[in-house]
Amino acid sequence: MAQLAELRAREAEVKKARAEFWPKLSVKATSATSIGATSTPDRPAGKTMRPTTWSAVPC
């Protein structure tokens, strides 16, 4: 049992070291979908859609 506890402790140290090595990212999502009707003298009214935008920035 003691060997298993020691192994788990070492694995936890490795996991912590790996987490500290990689850069940390923060993800922020903003919905930018817009549906509306547009028209011009040359074109009849139609629906327009804009895609949803996403971004990720370093912490």
PDB file with SEQRES, HELIX, SHEET and CRYST1 records, atoms N, CA, C and O in Angstrom:
SEQRES   1 A   59  MET ALA GLN LEU ALA GLU LEU ARG ALA ARG GLU ALA GLU          
SEQRES   2 A   59  VAL LYS LYS ALA ARG ALA GLU PHE TRP PRO LYS LEU SER          
SEQRES   3 A   59  VAL LYS ALA THR SER ALA THR SER ILE GLY ALA THR SER          
SEQRES   4 A   59  THR PRO ASP ARG PRO ALA GLY LYS THR MET ARG PRO THR          
SEQRES   5 A   59  THR TRP SER ALA VAL PRO CYS                                  
HELIX    1 AA1 ALA A    2  PHE A   21  1                                  20    
SHEET    1 AA1 2 LEU A  25  THR A  30  0                                        
SHEET    2 AA1 2 THR A  53  PRO A  58 -1                                        
SHEET    1 AA2 2 ILE A  35  THR A  40  0                                        
SHEET    2 AA2 2 ARG A  43  MET A  49 -1                                        
CRYST1    1.000    1.000    1.000  90.00  90.00  90.00 P 1           1          
ATOM      1  N   MET A   1       0.814  -1.198   0.000  1.00  0.00           N  
ATOM      2  CA  MET A   1       0.000   0.000   0.000  1.00  0.00           C  
ATOM      3  C   MET A   1       0.858   1.262   0.000  1.00  0.00           C  
ATOM      4  O   MET A   1       0.521   2.248  -0.656  1.00  0.00           O  
ATOM      5  N   ALA A   2       1.946   1.230   0.723  1.00  0.00           N  
ATOM      6  CA  ALA A   2       2.816   2.406   0.809  1.00  0.00           C  
ATOM      7  C   ALA A   2       3.419   2.714  -0.556  1.00  0.00           C  
ATOM      8  O   ALA A   2       3.578   3.878  -0.923  1.00  0.00           O  
ATOM      9  N   GLN A   3       3.753   1.663  -1.306  1.00  0.00           N  
ATOM     10  CA  GLN A   3       4.319   1.874  -2.642  1.00  0.00           C  
ATOM     11  C   GLN A   3       3.295   2.529  -3.564  1.00  0.00           C  
ATOM     12  O   GLN A   3       3.649   3.391  -4.369  1.00  0.00           O  
ATOM     13  N   LEU A   4       2.044   2.131  -3.455  1.00  0.00           N  
ATOM     14  CA  LEU A   4       0.988   2.710  -4.277  1.00  0.00           C  
ATOM     15  C   LEU A   4       0.793   4.187  -3.933  1.00  0.00           C  
ATOM     16  O   LEU A   4       0.613   5.016  -4.825  1.00  0.00           O  
ATOM     17  N   ALA A   5       0.830   4.509  -2.651  1.00  0.00           N  
ATOM     18  CA  ALA A   5       0.694   5.902  -2.223  1.00  0.00           C  
ATOM     19  C   ALA A   5       1.853   6.742  -2.743  1.00  0.00           C  
ATOM     20  O   ALA A   5       1.657   7.881  -3.168  1.00  0.00           O  
ATOM     21  N   GLU A   6       3.066   6.180  -2.711  1.00  0.00           N  
ATOM     22  CA  GLU A   6       4.241   6.892  -3.224  1.00  0.00           C  
ATOM     23  C   GLU A   6       4.129   7.097  -4.731  1.00  0.00           C  
ATOM     24  O   GLU A   6       4.460   8.168  -5.239  1.00  0.00           O  
ATOM     25  N   LEU A   7       3.666   6.080  -5.440  1.00  0.00           N  
ATOM     26  CA  LEU A   7       3.480   6.192  -6.885  1.00  0.00           C  
ATOM     27  C   LEU A   7       2.462   7.280  -7.218  1.00  0.00           C  
ATOM     28  O   LEU A   7       2.696   8.096  -8.110  1.00  0.00           O  
ATOM     29  N   ARG A   8       1.345   7.297  -6.515  1.00  0.00           N  
ATOM     30  CA  ARG A   8       0.300   8.317  -6.750  1.00  0.00           C  
ATOM     31  C   ARG A   8       0.838   9.721  -6.468  1.00  0.00           C  
ATOM     32  O   ARG A   8       0.520  10.665  -7.191  1.00  0.00           O  
ATOM     33  N   ALA A   9       1.643   9.857  -5.430  1.00  0.00           N  
ATOM     34  CA  ALA A   9       2.219  11.165  -5.092  1.00  0.00           C  
ATOM     35  C   ALA A   9       3.161  11.639  -6.196  1.00  0.00           C  
ATOM     36  O   ALA A   9       3.151  12.815  -6.557  1.00  0.00           O  
ATOM     37  N   ARG A  10       3.967  10.737  -6.727  1.00  0.00           N  
ATOM     38  CA  ARG A  10       4.879  11.098  -7.821  1.00  0.00           C  
ATOM     39  C   ARG A  10       4.107  11.447  -9.088  1.00  0.00           C  
ATOM     40  O   ARG A  10       4.467  12.385  -9.799  1.00  0.00           O  
ATOM     41  N   GLU A  11       3.047  10.695  -9.369  1.00  0.00           N  
ATOM     42  CA  GLU A  11       2.220  11.002 -10.542  1.00  0.00           C  
ATOM     43  C   GLU A  11       1.576  12.380 -10.398  1.00  0.00           C  
ATOM     44  O   GLU A  11       1.457  13.118 -11.376  1.00  0.00           O  
ATOM     45  N   ALA A  12       1.161  12.724  -9.180  1.00  0.00           N  
ATOM     46  CA  ALA A  12       0.565  14.042  -8.940  1.00  0.00           C  
ATOM     47  C   ALA A  12       1.595  15.147  -9.168  1.00  0.00           C  
ATOM     48  O   ALA A  12       1.259  16.205  -9.700  1.00  0.00           O  
ATOM     49  N   GLU A  13       2.842  14.910  -8.771  1.00  0.00           N  
ATOM     50  CA  GLU A  13       3.910  15.893  -9.001  1.00  0.00           C  
ATOM     51  C   GLU A  13       4.145  16.098 -10.492  1.00  0.00           C  
ATOM     52  O   GLU A  13       4.312  17.229 -10.949  1.00  0.00           O  
ATOM     53  N   VAL A  14       4.157  15.015 -11.243  1.00  0.00           N  
ATOM     54  CA  VAL A  14       4.355  15.108 -12.686  1.00  0.00           C  
ATOM     55  C   VAL A  14       3.195  15.864 -13.338  1.00  0.00           C  
ATOM     56  O   VAL A  14       3.406  16.709 -14.208  1.00  0.00           O  
ATOM     57  N   LYS A  15       1.986  15.556 -12.913  1.00  0.00           N  
ATOM     58  CA  LYS A  15       0.804  16.227 -13.463  1.00  0.00           C  
ATOM     59  C   LYS A  15       0.859  17.730 -13.185  1.00  0.00           C  
ATOM     60  O   LYS A  15       0.542  18.537 -14.059  1.00  0.00           O  
ATOM     61  N   LYS A  16       1.261  18.101 -11.972  1.00  0.00           N  
ATOM     62  CA  LYS A  16       1.378  19.510 -11.611  1.00  0.00           C  
ATOM     63  C   LYS A  16       2.457  20.201 -12.442  1.00  0.00           C  
ATOM     64  O   LYS A  16       2.253  21.319 -12.914  1.00  0.00           O  
ATOM     65  N   ALA A  17       3.603  19.543 -12.624  1.00  0.00           N  
ATOM     66  CA  ALA A  17       4.689  20.125 -13.417  1.00  0.00           C  
ATOM     67  C   ALA A  17       4.264  20.329 -14.865  1.00  0.00           C  
ATOM     68  O   ALA A  17       4.595  21.351 -15.466  1.00  0.00           O  
ATOM     69  N   ARG A  18       3.545  19.382 -15.427  1.00  0.00           N  
ATOM     70  CA  ARG A  18       3.059  19.522 -16.805  1.00  0.00           C  
ATOM     71  C   ARG A  18       2.072  20.683 -16.924  1.00  0.00           C  
ATOM     72  O   ARG A  18       2.112  21.436 -17.897  1.00  0.00           O  
ATOM     73  N   ALA A  19       1.192  20.828 -15.940  1.00  0.00           N  
ATOM     74  CA  ALA A  19       0.210  21.914 -15.965  1.00  0.00           C  
ATOM     75  C   ALA A  19       0.896  23.273 -15.894  1.00  0.00           C  
ATOM     76  O   ALA A  19       0.447  24.224 -16.534  1.00  0.00           O  
ATOM     77  N   GLU A  20       1.973  23.378 -15.129  1.00  0.00           N  
ATOM     78  CA  GLU A  20       2.696  24.641 -15.010  1.00  0.00           C  
ATOM     79  C   GLU A  20       3.523  24.943 -16.251  1.00  0.00           C  
ATOM     80  O   GLU A  20       3.819  26.107 -16.522  1.00  0.00           O  
ATOM     81  N   PHE A  21       3.900  23.928 -17.007  1.00  0.00           N  
ATOM     82  CA  PHE A  21       4.721  24.105 -18.200  1.00  0.00           C  
ATOM     83  C   PHE A  21       3.937  24.748 -19.344  1.00  0.00           C  
ATOM     84  O   PHE A  21       4.439  25.659 -20.003  1.00  0.00           O  
ATOM     85  N   TRP A  22       2.730  24.289 -19.581  1.00  0.00           N  
ATOM     86  CA  TRP A  22       1.941  24.770 -20.714  1.00  0.00           C  
ATOM     87  C   TRP A  22       1.350  26.144 -20.436  1.00  0.00           C  
ATOM     88  O   TRP A  22       1.014  26.451 -19.292  1.00  0.00           O  
ATOM     89  N   PRO A  23       1.216  26.984 -21.477  1.00  0.00           N  
ATOM     90  CA  PRO A  23       0.590  28.301 -21.265  1.00  0.00           C  
ATOM     91  C   PRO A  23      -0.880  28.149 -20.898  1.00  0.00           C  
ATOM     92  O   PRO A  23      -1.542  27.190 -21.295  1.00  0.00           O  
ATOM     93  N   LYS A  24      -1.359  29.091 -20.152  1.00  0.00           N  
ATOM     94  CA  LYS A  24      -2.763  29.063 -19.734  1.00  0.00           C  
ATOM     95  C   LYS A  24      -3.564  29.961 -20.665  1.00  0.00           C  
ATOM     96  O   LYS A  24      -3.128  31.061 -21.005  1.00  0.00           O  
ATOM     97  N   LEU A  25      -4.722  29.495 -21.069  1.00  0.00           N  
ATOM     98  CA  LEU A  25      -5.593  30.257 -21.955  1.00  0.00           C  
ATOM     99  C   LEU A  25      -6.929  30.506 -21.283  1.00  0.00           C  
ATOM    100  O   LEU A  25      -7.414  29.694 -20.495  1.00  0.00           O  
ATOM    101  N   SER A  26      -7.498  31.623 -21.608  1.00  0.00           N  
ATOM    102  CA  SER A  26      -8.837  31.947 -21.152  1.00  0.00           C  
ATOM    103  C   SER A  26      -9.704  32.070 -22.398  1.00  0.00           C  
ATOM    104  O   SER A  26      -9.336  32.771 -23.340  1.00  0.00           O  
ATOM    105  N   VAL A  27     -10.833  31.408 -22.412  1.00  0.00           N  
ATOM    106  CA  VAL A  27     -11.707  31.439 -23.577  1.00  0.00           C  
ATOM    107  C   VAL A  27     -12.936  32.280 -23.247  1.00  0.00           C  
ATOM    108  O   VAL A  27     -13.602  32.082 -22.231  1.00  0.00           O  
ATOM    109  N   LYS A  28     -13.204  33.210 -24.128  1.00  0.00           N  
ATOM    110  CA  LYS A  28     -14.365  34.074 -23.954  1.00  0.00           C  
ATOM    111  C   LYS A  28     -15.206  33.964 -25.213  1.00  0.00           C  
ATOM    112  O   LYS A  28     -14.702  34.180 -26.315  1.00  0.00           O  
ATOM    113  N   ALA A  29     -16.460  33.637 -25.067  1.00  0.00           N  
ATOM    114  CA  ALA A  29     -17.353  33.489 -26.213  1.00  0.00           C  
ATOM    115  C   ALA A  29     -18.371  34.613 -26.207  1.00  0.00           C  
ATOM    116  O   ALA A  29     -18.955  34.946 -25.176  1.00  0.00           O  
ATOM    117  N   THR A  30     -18.566  35.180 -27.369  1.00  0.00           N  
ATOM    118  CA  THR A  30     -19.551  36.237 -27.521  1.00  0.00           C  
ATOM    119  C   THR A  30     -20.408  35.916 -28.727  1.00  0.00           C  
ATOM    120  O   THR A  30     -19.890  35.633 -29.806  1.00  0.00           O  
ATOM    121  N   SER A  31     -21.679  35.958 -28.554  1.00  0.00           N  
ATOM    122  CA  SER A  31     -22.565  35.700 -29.681  1.00  0.00           C  
ATOM    123  C   SER A  31     -22.714  36.979 -30.485  1.00  0.00           C  
ATOM    124  O   SER A  31     -23.090  38.022 -29.949  1.00  0.00           O  
ATOM    125  N   ALA A  32     -22.416  36.894 -31.777  1.00  0.00           N  
ATOM    126  CA  ALA A  32     -22.513  38.063 -32.643  1.00  0.00           C  
ATOM    127  C   ALA A  32     -23.489  37.798 -33.780  1.00  0.00           C  
ATOM    128  O   ALA A  32     -23.403  38.416 -34.841  1.00  0.00           O  
ATOM    129  N   THR A  33     -24.404  36.889 -33.555  1.00  0.00           N  
ATOM    130  CA  THR A  33     -25.376  36.569 -34.586  1.00  0.00           C  
ATOM    131  C   THR A  33     -26.396  37.697 -34.683  1.00  0.00           C  
ATOM    132  O   THR A  33     -26.957  38.145 -33.683  1.00  0.00           O  
ATOM    133  N   SER A  34     -26.616  38.134 -35.897  1.00  0.00           N  
ATOM    134  CA  SER A  34     -27.583  39.208 -36.119  1.00  0.00           C  
ATOM    135  C   SER A  34     -28.443  38.834 -37.317  1.00  0.00           C  
ATOM    136  O   SER A  34     -27.927  38.614 -38.413  1.00  0.00           O  
ATOM    137  N   ILE A  35     -29.725  38.764 -37.111  1.00  0.00           N  
ATOM    138  CA  ILE A  35     -30.645  38.453 -38.203  1.00  0.00           C  
ATOM    139  C   ILE A  35     -31.517  39.681 -38.415  1.00  0.00           C  
ATOM    140  O   ILE A  35     -32.108  40.206 -37.472  1.00  0.00           O  
ATOM    141  N   GLY A  36     -31.590  40.125 -39.638  1.00  0.00           N  
ATOM    142  CA  GLY A  36     -32.404  41.298 -39.924  1.00  0.00           C  
ATOM    143  C   GLY A  36     -32.796  41.322 -41.384  1.00  0.00           C  
ATOM    144  O   GLY A  36     -32.389  40.459 -42.161  1.00  0.00           O  
ATOM    145  N   ALA A  37     -33.568  42.287 -41.746  1.00  0.00           N  
ATOM    146  CA  ALA A  37     -34.007  42.431 -43.131  1.00  0.00           C  
ATOM    147  C   ALA A  37     -33.333  43.661 -43.734  1.00  0.00           C  
ATOM    148  O   ALA A  37     -33.264  44.716 -43.104  1.00  0.00           O  
ATOM    149  N   THR A  38     -32.847  43.513 -44.945  1.00  0.00           N  
ATOM    150  CA  THR A  38     -32.230  44.628 -45.644  1.00  0.00           C  
ATOM    151  C   THR A  38     -32.877  44.770 -47.011  1.00  0.00           C  
ATOM    152  O   THR A  38     -33.362  43.796 -47.588  1.00  0.00           O  
ATOM    153  N   SER A  39     -32.878  45.962 -47.507  1.00  0.00           N  
ATOM    154  CA  SER A  39     -33.378  46.166 -48.861  1.00  0.00           C  
ATOM    155  C   SER A  39     -32.738  47.418 -49.445  1.00  0.00           C  
ATOM    156  O   SER A  39     -32.382  48.347 -48.719  1.00  0.00           O  
ATOM    157  N   THR A  40     -32.599  47.429 -50.758  1.00  0.00           N  
ATOM    158  CA  THR A  40     -32.101  48.579 -51.502  1.00  0.00           C  
ATOM    159  C   THR A  40     -33.038  48.772 -52.682  1.00  0.00           C  
ATOM    160  O   THR A  40     -33.832  47.881 -52.986  1.00  0.00           O  
ATOM    161  N   PRO A  41     -32.966  49.903 -53.347  1.00  0.00           N  
ATOM    162  CA  PRO A  41     -33.838  50.097 -54.508  1.00  0.00           C  
ATOM    163  C   PRO A  41     -33.632  49.032 -55.593  1.00  0.00           C  
ATOM    164  O   PRO A  41     -34.565  48.710 -56.328  1.00  0.00           O  
ATOM    165  N   ASP A  42     -32.419  48.488 -55.696  1.00  0.00           N  
ATOM    166  CA  ASP A  42     -32.113  47.502 -56.738  1.00  0.00           C  
ATOM    167  C   ASP A  42     -32.425  46.072 -56.327  1.00  0.00           C  
ATOM    168  O   ASP A  42     -32.561  45.199 -57.185  1.00  0.00           O  
ATOM    169  N   ARG A  43     -32.541  45.815 -55.018  1.00  0.00           N  
ATOM    170  CA  ARG A  43     -32.730  44.448 -54.542  1.00  0.00           C  
ATOM    171  C   ARG A  43     -33.903  44.383 -53.584  1.00  0.00           C  
ATOM    172  O   ARG A  43     -34.118  45.310 -52.804  1.00  0.00           O  
ATOM    173  N   PRO A  44     -34.660  43.304 -53.632  1.00  0.00           N  
ATOM    174  CA  PRO A  44     -35.762  43.142 -52.676  1.00  0.00           C  
ATOM    175  C   PRO A  44     -35.223  42.836 -51.282  1.00  0.00           C  
ATOM    176  O   PRO A  44     -34.049  42.504 -51.114  1.00  0.00           O  
ATOM    177  N   ALA A  45     -36.086  42.953 -50.302  1.00  0.00           N  
ATOM    178  CA  ALA A  45     -35.694  42.681 -48.911  1.00  0.00           C  
ATOM    179  C   ALA A  45     -35.259  41.237 -48.755  1.00  0.00           C  
ATOM    180  O   ALA A  45     -35.844  40.332 -49.351  1.00  0.00           O  
ATOM    181  N   GLY A  46     -34.254  41.033 -47.967  1.00  0.00           N  
ATOM    182  CA  GLY A  46     -33.750  39.682 -47.709  1.00  0.00           C  
ATOM    183  C   GLY A  46     -33.180  39.602 -46.315  1.00  0.00           C  
ATOM    184  O   GLY A  46     -32.845  40.624 -45.715  1.00  0.00           O  
ATOM    185  N   LYS A  47     -33.071  38.415 -45.803  1.00  0.00           N  
ATOM    186  CA  LYS A  47     -32.535  38.229 -44.455  1.00  0.00           C  
ATOM    187  C   LYS A  47     -31.018  38.163 -44.522  1.00  0.00           C  
ATOM    188  O   LYS A  47     -30.445  37.634 -45.474  1.00  0.00           O  
ATOM    189  N   THR A  48     -30.384  38.703 -43.505  1.00  0.00           N  
ATOM    190  CA  THR A  48     -28.929  38.635 -43.402  1.00  0.00           C  
ATOM    191  C   THR A  48     -28.564  37.974 -42.087  1.00  0.00           C  
ATOM    192  O   THR A  48     -29.254  38.156 -41.084  1.00  0.00           O  
ATOM    193  N   MET A  49     -27.491  37.215 -42.088  1.00  0.00           N  
ATOM    194  CA  MET A  49     -26.992  36.559 -40.876  1.00  0.00           C  
ATOM    195  C   MET A  49     -25.499  36.775 -40.764  1.00  0.00           C  
ATOM    196  O   MET A  49     -24.775  36.681 -41.755  1.00  0.00           O  
ATOM    197  N   ARG A  50     -25.041  37.062 -39.572  1.00  0.00           N  
ATOM    198  CA  ARG A  50     -23.613  37.169 -39.312  1.00  0.00           C  
ATOM    199  C   ARG A  50     -23.217  35.985 -38.444  1.00  0.00           C  
ATOM    200  O   ARG A  50     -23.985  35.572 -37.574  1.00  0.00           O  
ATOM    201  N   PRO A  51     -22.037  35.440 -38.667  1.00  0.00           N  
ATOM    202  CA  PRO A  51     -21.630  34.263 -37.884  1.00  0.00           C  
ATOM    203  C   PRO A  51     -21.310  34.612 -36.437  1.00  0.00           C  
ATOM    204  O   PRO A  51     -20.997  35.757 -36.109  1.00  0.00           O  
ATOM    205  N   THR A  52     -21.394  33.613 -35.591  1.00  0.00           N  
ATOM    206  CA  THR A  52     -20.999  33.760 -34.195  1.00  0.00           C  
ATOM    207  C   THR A  52     -19.481  33.836 -34.135  1.00  0.00           C  
ATOM    208  O   THR A  52     -18.799  33.113 -34.860  1.00  0.00           O  
ATOM    209  N   THR A  53     -18.939  34.707 -33.277  1.00  0.00           N  
ATOM    210  CA  THR A  53     -17.502  34.859 -33.177  1.00  0.00           C  
ATOM    211  C   THR A  53     -16.991  34.268 -31.867  1.00  0.00           C  
ATOM    212  O   THR A  53     -17.695  34.267 -30.857  1.00  0.00           O  
ATOM    213  N   TRP A  54     -15.749  33.763 -31.895  1.00  0.00           N  
ATOM    214  CA  TRP A  54     -15.107  33.163 -30.734  1.00  0.00           C  
ATOM    215  C   TRP A  54     -13.684  33.690 -30.656  1.00  0.00           C  
ATOM    216  O   TRP A  54     -13.092  34.031 -31.680  1.00  0.00           O  
ATOM    217  N   SER A  55     -13.139  33.757 -29.471  1.00  0.00           N  
ATOM    218  CA  SER A  55     -11.740  34.174 -29.323  1.00  0.00           C  
ATOM    219  C   SER A  55     -11.128  33.505 -28.097  1.00  0.00           C  
ATOM    220  O   SER A  55     -11.835  33.152 -27.153  1.00  0.00           O  
ATOM    221  N   ALA A  56      -9.815  33.336 -28.121  1.00  0.00           N  
ATOM    222  CA  ALA A  56      -9.076  32.802 -26.981  1.00  0.00           C  
ATOM    223  C   ALA A  56      -7.870  33.710 -26.760  1.00  0.00           C  
ATOM    224  O   ALA A  56      -7.160  34.051 -27.705  1.00  0.00           O  
ATOM    225  N   VAL A  57      -7.646  34.093 -25.517  1.00  0.00           N  
ATOM    226  CA  VAL A  57      -6.543  34.983 -25.198  1.00  0.00           C  
ATOM    227  C   VAL A  57      -5.703  34.386 -24.076  1.00  0.00           C  
ATOM    228  O   VAL A  57      -6.244  33.718 -23.195  1.00  0.00           O  
ATOM    229  N   PRO A  58      -4.392  34.613 -24.091  1.00  0.00           N  
ATOM    230  CA  PRO A  58      -3.553  34.102 -22.997  1.00  0.00           C  
ATOM    231  C   PRO A  58      -3.879  34.810 -21.693  1.00  0.00           C  
ATOM    232  O   PRO A  58      -4.230  35.990 -21.684  1.00  0.00           O  
ATOM    233  N   CYS A  59      -3.759  34.078 -20.590  1.00  0.00           N  
ATOM    234  CA  CYS A  59      -4.002  34.671 -19.259  1.00  0.00           C  
ATOM    235  C   CYS A  59      -2.820  35.485 -18.821  1.00  0.00           C  
ATOM    236  O   CYS A  59      -2.835  36.060 -17.733  1.00  0.00           O  
TER     237      CYS A  59                                                      
END                                                                             
